[in-house]
Amino acid sequence: MKIGIVGTGMVGSAAGYAMALLGVGTEIVLVDANPALARAQAQDIAHATPFATTVAVRAGDYADLKNAAVVIIAAGVSQKPGESRLALLERNVEVFRSVIAGVMKAAPEAILLIATNPLDVMTFAAQRISGLPVERVIGSGTILDTARLRSLLGDHLGIAPNSVHAYVLGEHGDSEVPVWSSAMAGSVPIVSFAEQIGRPLDAAARTQIADQVRGAAYTIIEGKGATWYGIGAGLARIVRSITDDERTVLSVSMVTGEIEGVRDVALSLPRVIGREGVVATLMPDLDAGERAALKHSAEVISGFSTKLRF
Ligand code: ADP
């Protein structure tokens, strides 16, 4: 199965590297406005595969995306000094207009997987520009925030992160919402389990964990300028769930008709991912505080999305 990546900077190339080493798809095609960069990244990643898999990795142009099952879009421009968030967003929307036109012409059947920030607004823009059904335009959303939350909760409780069932919902950004009320350790409500073992998840512990999840990207950016390995692996995870029709539940972004009274907003909820994209959404039971926080998060995203006037 062919997977395309448009935008082969740090995030796009990390996704390609993760897929090549994990054996996600059989062929990966890298496209970038800078073809020399796409060629160099493809060669570098291809040189890693003999140690791991037989995935073919090459650079190409849009026509080479023909018959791709999934196209990851990680193309974007970075903020100029003094540039507002909205101005940057508008420039990235212009990038998306040209990228999505190229992808749709070559691979109209592909599922689009969006990785460019601000993630939820760009997912909204991609769906509107492409005109694809909402379930075929997926944003990486809070997949990584959820992974970070599970890992911190696992550390706190002394259990493996994959036995922690908890999600971060809403915006991939400052207004994201960790959900405690329905979080589970194995099959036990996580708050009760934490009490049982004498490591309560009281307000202070929750705030500390939520701050660490929210601040993780900032901490990494301070040290190395940007983040790419974590999200690269997260993207590979989403693609595998599509190509293998796994129907795994992952917290990813998608344009959602209505959430807490906010209409037509792209945001993350636990969603079932399969060959046709998002197959279903699992709306968790939330307490009043979480509902209010999710409404606020939806409003933050919607504030930017509506300024784009699609
Ligand atoms: P990140 O850290 O998010 O990956 P980068 O700046 O490293 O950001 O990568 C963004 C990539 O997107 C760059 O390689 C850039 O050349 C590419 N890009 C920008 N505009 C376009 C476009 N219109 N079409 C294709 N690729 C683009």
Residues whose N, C-alpha, C, O or C-beta is under 5 A from the ligand:
A	BS01	ADP	G7 T8 G9 M10 V11 G12 D32 A33 N34 A74 A75 G76 V77 V95 S98 V99 A226
